[in-house]
């Protein structure tokens, strides 16, 4: 029973943190401040870092509109 409660609390906490993250991303998109995060230098660094990671490389290619 205690394991169920702990897992439930952990799962609820994870969803709440994910909700906060999505709210931050939504605010960045709505205000246009996202363009300061995804500048050319950051994009190039992200591409080189995620070149050999999977599935992150697929998600990066989709986000950047490459290799589709």
TORMIDREN-699222 format. One record per residue: residue in one letter; y, x, z of N, C-alpha, C, O, CB in turn. Coordinates in Angstrom, 3 decimals, padded with zeros to 6 digits. Glycine has a CB too. Layout:
N
<lolo res="a" n_v="Y" n_u="X" n_w="Z" ca_v="Y" ca_u="X" ca_w="Z" c_v="Y" c_u="X" c_w="Z" o_v="Y" o_u="X" o_w="Z" cb_v="Y" cb_u="X" cb_w="Z"/>
...
This chain:
68
<lolo res="x" n_v="-001.203" n_u="000.820" n_w="000.000" ca_v="000.000" ca_u="000.000" ca_w="000.000" c_v="001.263" c_u="000.861" c_w="000.000" o_v="002.229" o_u="000.562" o_w="-000.703" cb_v="000.000" cb_u="-000.931" cb_w="001.206"/>
<lolo res="x" n_v="001.244" n_u="001.924" n_w="000.791" ca_v="002.432" ca_u="002.773" ca_w="000.870" c_v="002.661" c_u="003.518" c_w="-000.451" o_v="003.800" o_u="003.809" o_w="-000.816" cb_v="002.296" cb_u="003.778" cb_w="002.032"/>
<lolo res="x" n_v="001.573" n_u="003.823" n_w="-001.161" ca_v="001.714" ca_u="004.488" ca_w="-002.458" c_v="002.388" c_u="003.537" c_w="-003.449" o_v="003.240" o_u="003.954" o_w="-004.234" cb_v="000.328" cb_u="004.951" cb_w="-002.999"/>
<lolo res="x" n_v="002.012" n_u="002.290" n_w="-003.409" ca_v="002.633" ca_u="001.290" ca_w="-004.287" c_v="004.131" c_u="001.179" c_w="-004.016" o_v="004.930" o_u="001.108" o_w="-004.950" cb_v="001.961" cb_u="-000.082" cb_w="-004.100"/>
<lolo res="x" n_v="004.504" n_u="001.164" n_w="-002.760" ca_v="005.915" ca_u="001.060" ca_w="-002.393" c_v="006.675" c_u="002.297" c_w="-002.851" o_v="007.772" o_u="002.183" o_w="-003.398" cb_v="006.069" cb_u="000.872" cb_w="-000.874"/>
<lolo res="x" n_v="006.105" n_u="003.472" n_w="-002.633" ca_v="006.771" ca_u="004.714" ca_w="-003.042" c_v="006.918" c_u="004.792" c_w="-004.562" o_v="007.969" o_u="005.189" o_w="-005.067" cb_v="005.987" cb_u="005.931" cb_w="-002.529"/>
<lolo res="x" n_v="005.874" n_u="004.417" n_w="-005.284" ca_v="005.964" ca_u="004.430" ca_w="-006.740" c_v="006.974" c_u="003.401" c_w="-007.246" o_v="007.689" o_u="003.646" o_w="-008.218" cb_v="004.591" cb_u="004.162" cb_w="-007.355"/>
<lolo res="x" n_v="007.024" n_u="002.264" n_w="-006.586" ca_v="008.006" ca_u="001.242" ca_w="-006.975" c_v="009.433" c_u="001.744" c_w="-006.766" o_v="010.295" o_u="001.571" o_w="-007.627" cb_v="007.783" cb_u="-000.053" cb_w="-006.171"/>
<lolo res="x" n_v="009.668" n_u="002.367" n_w="-005.614" ca_v="010.997" ca_u="002.908" ca_w="-005.328" c_v="011.344" c_u="004.002" c_w="-006.326" o_v="012.480" o_u="004.075" o_w="-006.796" cb_v="011.067" cb_u="003.456" cb_w="-003.887"/>
<lolo res="x" n_v="010.385" n_u="004.848" n_w="-006.651" ca_v="010.618" ca_u="005.919" ca_w="-007.624" c_v="010.941" c_u="005.345" c_w="-008.999" o_v="011.856" o_u="005.815" o_w="-009.675" cb_v="009.392" cb_u="006.842" cb_w="-007.712"/>
<lolo res="x" n_v="010.196" n_u="004.339" n_w="-009.406" ca_v="010.422" ca_u="003.730" ca_w="-010.714" c_v="011.777" c_u="003.021" c_w="-010.767" o_v="012.497" o_u="003.137" o_w="-011.759" cb_v="009.298" cb_u="002.741" cb_w="-011.042"/>
<lolo res="x" n_v="012.118" n_u="002.308" n_w="-009.733" ca_v="013.418" ca_u="001.626" ca_w="-009.680" c_v="014.550" c_u="002.647" c_w="-009.712" o_v="015.553" o_u="002.441" o_w="-010.395" cb_v="013.527" cb_u="000.746" cb_w="-008.411"/>
<lolo res="x" n_v="014.394" n_u="003.740" n_w="-008.981" ca_v="015.418" ca_u="004.796" ca_w="-008.977" c_v="015.573" c_u="005.408" c_w="-010.359" o_v="016.693" o_u="005.661" o_w="-010.803" cb_v="015.063" cb_u="005.889" cb_w="-007.957"/>
<lolo res="x" n_v="014.466" n_u="005.649" n_w="-011.041" ca_v="014.524" ca_u="006.225" ca_w="-012.377" c_v="015.256" c_u="005.294" c_w="-013.340" o_v="016.068" o_u="005.750" o_w="-014.145" cb_v="013.114" cb_u="006.519" cb_w="-012.893"/>
<lolo res="x" n_v="014.976" n_u="004.001" n_w="-013.262" ca_v="015.659" ca_u="003.042" ca_w="-014.138" c_v="017.144" c_u="002.952" c_w="-013.818" o_v="017.961" o_u="002.816" o_w="-014.729" cb_v="015.019" cb_u="001.659" cb_w="-014.015"/>
<lolo res="x" n_v="017.508" n_u="003.026" n_w="-012.552" ca_v="018.923" ca_u="002.992" ca_w="-012.185" c_v="019.665" c_u="004.222" c_w="-012.703" o_v="020.783" o_u="004.109" o_w="-013.206" cb_v="019.073" cb_u="002.895" cb_w="-010.666"/>
<lolo res="x" n_v="019.044" n_u="005.396" n_w="-012.582" ca_v="019.660" ca_u="006.619" ca_w="-013.098" c_v="019.795" c_u="006.558" c_w="-014.616" o_v="020.799" o_u="006.999" o_w="-015.175" cb_v="018.837" cb_u="007.850" cb_w="-012.688"/>
<lolo res="x" n_v="018.788" n_u="006.013" n_w="-015.274" ca_v="018.847" ca_u="005.864" ca_w="-016.727" c_v="019.970" c_u="004.905" c_w="-017.119" o_v="020.660" o_u="005.124" o_w="-018.115" cb_v="017.496" cb_u="005.361" cb_w="-017.275"/>
<lolo res="x" n_v="020.148" n_u="003.856" n_w="-016.344" ca_v="021.232" ca_u="002.907" ca_w="-016.589" c_v="022.591" c_u="003.576" c_w="-016.452" o_v="023.491" o_u="003.323" o_w="-017.253" cb_v="021.133" cb_u="001.727" cb_w="-015.628"/>
<lolo res="x" n_v="022.745" n_u="004.415" n_w="-015.456" ca_v="024.002" ca_u="005.150" ca_w="-015.275" c_v="024.244" c_u="006.071" c_w="-016.459" o_v="025.362" o_u="006.148" o_w="-016.968" cb_v="023.981" cb_u="005.962" cb_w="-013.960"/>
<lolo res="x" n_v="023.212" n_u="006.766" n_w="-016.899" ca_v="023.342" ca_u="007.656" ca_w="-018.051" c_v="023.760" c_u="006.881" c_w="-019.299" o_v="024.641" o_u="007.317" o_w="-020.040" cb_v="022.023" cb_u="008.395" cb_w="-018.307"/>
<lolo res="x" n_v="023.132" n_u="005.745" n_w="-019.526" ca_v="023.500" ca_u="004.940" ca_w="-020.694" c_v="024.921" c_u="004.406" c_w="-020.595" o_v="025.612" o_u="004.305" o_w="-021.609" cb_v="022.530" cb_u="003.781" cb_w="-020.859"/>
<lolo res="x" n_v="025.366" n_u="004.067" n_w="-019.404" ca_v="026.752" ca_u="003.617" ca_w="-019.228" c_v="027.741" c_u="004.733" c_w="-019.535" o_v="028.793" o_u="004.484" o_w="-020.123" cb_v="026.972" cb_u="003.106" cb_w="-017.802"/>
<lolo res="x" n_v="027.418" n_u="005.945" n_w="-019.147" ca_v="028.280" ca_u="007.095" ca_w="-019.454" c_v="028.346" c_u="007.309" c_w="-020.963" o_v="029.428" o_u="007.511" o_w="-021.515" cb_v="027.760" cb_u="008.378" cb_w="-018.749"/>
<lolo res="x" n_v="027.204" n_u="007.267" n_w="-021.626" ca_v="027.179" ca_u="007.442" ca_w="-023.078" c_v="027.955" c_u="006.320" c_w="-023.763" o_v="028.692" o_u="006.562" o_w="-024.719" cb_v="025.727" cb_u="007.482" cb_w="-023.595"/>
<lolo res="x" n_v="027.786" n_u="005.097" n_w="-023.273" ca_v="028.528" ca_u="003.969" ca_w="-023.846" c_v="030.035" c_u="004.172" c_w="-023.696" o_v="030.794" o_u="003.913" o_w="-024.630" cb_v="028.103" cb_u="002.649" cb_w="-023.175"/>
<lolo res="x" n_v="030.458" n_u="004.626" n_w="-022.546" ca_v="031.890" ca_u="004.861" ca_w="-022.333" c_v="032.407" c_u="005.972" c_w="-023.245" o_v="033.507" o_u="005.869" o_w="-023.787" cb_v="032.161" cb_u="005.218" cb_w="-020.864"/>
<lolo res="x" n_v="031.620" n_u="007.028" n_w="-023.414" ca_v="032.024" ca_u="008.103" ca_w="-024.318" c_v="032.156" c_u="007.601" c_w="-025.748" o_v="033.079" o_u="007.985" o_w="-026.466" cb_v="031.021" cb_u="009.251" cb_w="-024.261"/>
<lolo res="x" n_v="031.236" n_u="006.746" n_w="-026.153" ca_v="031.307" ca_u="006.204" ca_w="-027.509" c_v="032.495" c_u="005.260" c_w="-027.678" o_v="033.175" o_u="005.300" o_w="-028.704" cb_v="030.012" cb_u="005.475" cb_w="-027.851"/>
<lolo res="x" n_v="032.747" n_u="004.421" n_w="-026.690" ca_v="033.836" ca_u="003.454" ca_w="-026.799" c_v="035.210" c_u="004.106" c_w="-026.781" o_v="036.125" o_u="003.642" o_w="-027.463" cb_v="033.743" cb_u="002.453" cb_w="-025.683"/>
<lolo res="x" n_v="035.364" n_u="005.171" n_w="-026.013" ca_v="036.665" ca_u="005.831" ca_w="-025.918" c_v="036.876" c_u="006.888" c_w="-026.988" o_v="037.997" o_u="007.352" o_w="-027.193" cb_v="036.820" cb_u="006.457" cb_w="-024.566"/>
<lolo res="x" n_v="035.794" n_u="007.274" n_w="-027.678" ca_v="035.905" ca_u="008.304" ca_w="-028.703" c_v="035.834" c_u="009.716" c_w="-028.154" o_v="036.002" o_u="010.678" o_w="-028.903" cb_v="037.178" cb_u="008.132" cb_w="-029.448"/>
<lolo res="x" n_v="035.590" n_u="009.855" n_w="-026.863" ca_v="035.513" ca_u="011.192" ca_w="-026.264" c_v="034.230" c_u="011.924" c_w="-026.625" o_v="034.098" o_u="013.114" o_w="-026.338" cb_v="035.625" cb_u="011.090" cb_w="-024.762"/>
<lolo res="x" n_v="033.292" n_u="011.240" n_w="-027.245" ca_v="032.026" ca_u="011.866" ca_w="-027.614" c_v="032.251" c_u="012.965" c_w="-028.652" o_v="031.462" o_u="013.904" o_w="-028.755" cb_v="031.043" cb_u="010.814" cb_w="-028.154"/>
<lolo res="x" n_v="033.336" n_u="012.837" n_w="-029.420" ca_v="033.595" ca_u="013.847" ca_w="-030.460" c_v="033.917" c_u="015.210" c_w="-029.855" o_v="033.754" o_u="016.236" o_w="-030.516" cb_v="034.750" cb_u="013.396" cb_w="-031.362"/>
<lolo res="x" n_v="034.376" n_u="015.228" n_w="-028.598" ca_v="034.650" ca_u="016.505" ca_w="-027.953" c_v="033.382" c_u="017.157" c_w="-027.435" o_v="033.350" o_u="018.368" o_w="-027.218" cb_v="035.631" cb_u="016.318" cb_w="-026.818"/>
<lolo res="x" n_v="032.345" n_u="016.371" n_w="-027.237" ca_v="031.064" ca_u="016.936" ca_w="-026.787" c_v="030.272" c_u="017.454" c_w="-027.980" o_v="029.731" o_u="018.559" o_w="-027.938" cb_v="030.236" cb_u="015.878" cb_w="-026.013"/>
<lolo res="x" n_v="030.203" n_u="016.660" n_w="-029.037" ca_v="029.415" ca_u="017.033" ca_w="-030.203" c_v="030.286" c_u="017.718" c_w="-031.252" o_v="030.409" o_u="017.243" o_w="-032.381" cb_v="028.735" cb_u="015.802" cb_w="-030.803"/>
<lolo res="x" n_v="030.884" n_u="018.836" n_w="-030.863" ca_v="031.654" ca_u="019.611" ca_w="-031.824" c_v="030.693" c_u="020.501" c_w="-032.623" o_v="029.487" o_u="020.485" o_w="-032.380" cb_v="032.749" cb_u="020.466" cb_w="-031.103"/>
<lolo res="x" n_v="031.214" n_u="021.257" n_w="-033.551" ca_v="030.369" ca_u="022.057" ca_w="-034.438" c_v="029.580" c_u="023.119" c_w="-033.676" o_v="028.409" o_u="023.355" o_w="-033.977" cb_v="031.220" cb_u="022.719" cb_w="-035.510"/>
<lolo res="x" n_v="030.200" n_u="023.749" n_w="-032.711" ca_v="029.511" ca_u="024.785" ca_w="-031.931" c_v="028.335" c_u="024.207" c_w="-031.155" o_v="027.250" o_u="024.789" o_w="-031.142" cb_v="030.487" cb_u="025.462" cb_w="-030.964"/>
<lolo res="x" n_v="028.547" n_u="023.067" n_w="-030.512" ca_v="027.471" ca_u="022.433" ca_w="-029.752" c_v="026.341" c_u="021.983" c_w="-030.672" o_v="025.164" o_u="022.137" o_w="-030.347" cb_v="028.011" cb_u="021.240" cb_w="-028.959"/>
<lolo res="x" n_v="026.708" n_u="021.430" n_w="-031.811" ca_v="025.705" ca_u="020.962" ca_w="-032.758" c_v="024.860" c_u="022.119" c_w="-033.270" o_v="023.640" o_u="021.990" o_w="-033.367" cb_v="026.370" cb_u="020.237" cb_w="-033.926"/>
<lolo res="x" n_v="025.477" n_u="023.240" n_w="-033.597" ca_v="024.735" ca_u="024.408" ca_w="-034.054" c_v="023.820" c_u="024.953" c_w="-032.960" o_v="022.683" o_u="025.338" o_w="-033.233" cb_v="025.696" cb_u="025.494" cb_w="-034.517"/>
<lolo res="x" n_v="024.315" n_u="024.985" n_w="-031.727" ca_v="023.496" ca_u="025.439" ca_w="-030.608" c_v="022.316" c_u="024.504" c_w="-030.391" o_v="021.198" o_u="024.959" o_w="-030.147" cb_v="024.336" cb_u="025.537" cb_w="-029.331"/>
<lolo res="x" n_v="022.554" n_u="023.228" n_w="-030.477" ca_v="021.493" ca_u="022.246" ca_w="-030.308" c_v="020.437" c_u="022.387" c_w="-031.392" o_v="019.242" o_u="022.306" o_w="-031.110" cb_v="022.068" cb_u="020.839" cb_w="-030.318"/>
<lolo res="x" n_v="020.865" n_u="022.593" n_w="-032.612" ca_v="019.925" ca_u="022.773" ca_w="-033.707" c_v="019.052" c_u="024.001" c_w="-033.500" o_v="017.837" o_u="023.928" o_w="-033.682" cb_v="020.667" cb_u="022.882" cb_w="-035.021"/>
<lolo res="x" n_v="019.645" n_u="025.122" n_w="-033.124" ca_v="018.859" ca_u="026.336" ca_w="-032.947" c_v="017.922" c_u="026.233" c_w="-031.744" o_v="016.814" o_u="026.767" o_w="-031.781" cb_v="019.781" cb_u="027.535" cb_w="-032.785"/>
<lolo res="x" n_v="018.350" n_u="025.555" n_w="-030.684" ca_v="017.513" ca_u="025.408" ca_w="-029.489" c_v="016.330" c_u="024.488" c_w="-029.739" o_v="015.225" o_u="024.743" o_w="-029.261" cb_v="018.340" cb_u="024.876" cb_w="-028.327"/>
<lolo res="x" n_v="016.562" n_u="023.424" n_w="-030.486" ca_v="015.529" ca_u="022.418" ca_w="-030.684" c_v="014.731" c_u="022.603" c_w="-031.964" o_v="014.004" o_u="021.702" o_w="-032.382" cb_v="016.146" cb_u="021.067" cb_w="-030.685"/>
<lolo res="x" n_v="014.862" n_u="023.751" n_w="-032.579" ca_v="014.189" ca_u="023.990" ca_w="-033.853" c_v="012.675" c_u="023.894" c_w="-033.721" o_v="012.011" o_u="023.361" o_w="-034.610" cb_v="014.573" cb_u="025.353" cb_w="-034.398"/>
<lolo res="x" n_v="012.124" n_u="024.403" n_w="-032.627" ca_v="010.675" ca_u="024.457" ca_w="-032.489" c_v="010.144" c_u="023.539" c_w="-031.397" o_v="008.982" o_u="023.668" o_w="-031.009" cb_v="010.247" cb_u="025.863" cb_w="-032.209"/>
<lolo res="x" n_v="010.942" n_u="022.633" n_w="-030.898" ca_v="010.459" ca_u="021.704" ca_w="-029.888" c_v="010.146" c_u="020.376" c_w="-030.539" o_v="010.886" o_u="019.898" o_w="-031.399" cb_v="011.487" cb_u="021.526" cb_w="-028.758"/>
<lolo res="x" n_v="009.059" n_u="019.795" n_w="-030.125" ca_v="008.652" ca_u="018.508" ca_w="-030.689" c_v="008.416" c_u="017.545" c_w="-029.556" o_v="007.738" o_u="017.940" o_w="-028.608" cb_v="007.383" cb_u="018.644" cb_w="-031.570"/>
<lolo res="x" n_v="008.894" n_u="016.351" n_w="-029.553" ca_v="009.529" ca_u="015.600" ca_w="-030.636" c_v="011.043" c_u="015.745" c_w="-030.664" o_v="011.716" o_u="015.070" o_w="-031.442" cb_v="009.175" cb_u="014.150" cb_w="-030.518"/>
<lolo res="x" n_v="011.583" n_u="016.619" n_w="-029.824" ca_v="013.037" ca_u="016.765" ca_w="-029.784" c_v="013.598" c_u="017.191" c_w="-031.132" o_v="014.697" o_u="016.776" o_w="-031.501" cb_v="013.435" cb_u="017.772" cb_w="-028.719"/>
<lolo res="x" n_v="012.854" n_u="018.023" n_w="-031.879" ca_v="013.376" ca_u="018.428" ca_w="-033.189" c_v="013.455" c_u="017.247" c_w="-034.147" o_v="014.367" o_u="017.182" o_w="-034.972" cb_v="012.501" cb_u="019.528" cb_w="-033.793"/>
<lolo res="x" n_v="012.525" n_u="016.323" n_w="-034.051" ca_v="012.580" ca_u="015.137" ca_w="-034.902" c_v="013.765" c_u="014.257" c_w="-034.528" o_v="014.459" o_u="013.741" o_w="-035.405" cb_v="011.275" cb_u="014.338" cb_w="-034.795"/>
<lolo res="x" n_v="013.999" n_u="014.085" n_w="-033.238" ca_v="015.125" ca_u="013.282" ca_w="-032.790" c_v="016.454" c_u="013.921" c_w="-033.171" o_v="017.405" o_u="013.225" o_w="-033.528" cb_v="015.057" cb_u="013.077" cb_w="-031.288"/>
<lolo res="x" n_v="016.516" n_u="015.243" n_w="-033.093" ca_v="017.729" ca_u="015.949" ca_w="-033.484" c_v="017.998" c_u="015.782" c_w="-034.971" o_v="019.134" o_u="015.544" o_w="-035.381" cb_v="017.621" cb_u="017.430" cb_w="-033.130"/>
<lolo res="x" n_v="016.955" n_u="015.908" n_w="-035.773" ca_v="017.123" ca_u="015.732" ca_w="-037.219" c_v="017.596" c_u="014.329" c_w="-037.549" o_v="018.417" o_u="014.149" o_w="-038.449" cb_v="015.815" cb_u="016.025" cb_w="-037.951"/>
<lolo res="x" n_v="017.097" n_u="013.342" n_w="-036.842" ca_v="017.538" ca_u="011.966" ca_w="-037.073" c_v="018.995" c_u="011.813" c_w="-036.663" o_v="019.788" o_u="011.209" o_w="-037.385" cb_v="016.651" cb_u="010.966" cb_w="-036.296"/>
<lolo res="x" n_v="019.351" n_u="012.366" n_w="-035.491" ca_v="020.711" ca_u="012.243" ca_w="-034.992" c_v="021.717" c_u="012.945" c_w="-035.904" o_v="022.841" o_u="012.472" o_w="-036.076" cb_v="020.801" cb_u="012.809" cb_w="-033.586"/>
<lolo res="x" n_v="021.313" n_u="014.069" n_w="-036.483" ca_v="022.213" ca_u="014.835" ca_w="-037.335" c_v="022.107" c_u="014.409" c_w="-038.806" o_v="022.878" o_u="014.880" o_w="-039.642" cb_v="021.914" cb_u="016.325" cb_w="-037.201"/>
<lolo res="x" n_v="021.169" n_u="013.533" n_w="-039.117" ca_v="021.026" ca_u="013.045" ca_w="-040.477" c_v="020.446" c_u="014.056" c_w="-041.418" o_v="020.800" o_u="014.077" o_w="-042.597" cb_v="022.327" cb_u="012.601" cb_w="-040.991"/>
<lolo res="x" n_v="019.552" n_u="014.909" n_w="-040.926" ca_v="018.956" ca_u="015.941" ca_w="-041.755" c_v="017.452" c_u="015.716" c_w="-041.872" o_v="016.838" o_u="015.102" o_w="-040.999" cb_v="019.252" cb_u="017.336" cb_w="-041.179"/>
<lolo res="x" n_v="016.864" n_u="016.218" n_w="-042.959" ca_v="015.421" ca_u="016.173" ca_w="-043.175" c_v="014.855" c_u="014.763" c_w="-043.005" o_v="013.811" o_u="014.571" o_w="-042.382" cb_v="014.725" cb_u="017.124" cb_w="-042.220"/>
<lolo res="x" n_v="015.546" n_u="013.808" n_w="-043.554" ca_v="015.074" ca_u="012.419" ca_w="-043.397" c_v="014.325" c_u="011.983" c_w="-044.620" o_v="013.850" o_u="010.849" o_w="-044.681" cb_v="016.242" cb_u="011.462" cb_w="-043.132"/>
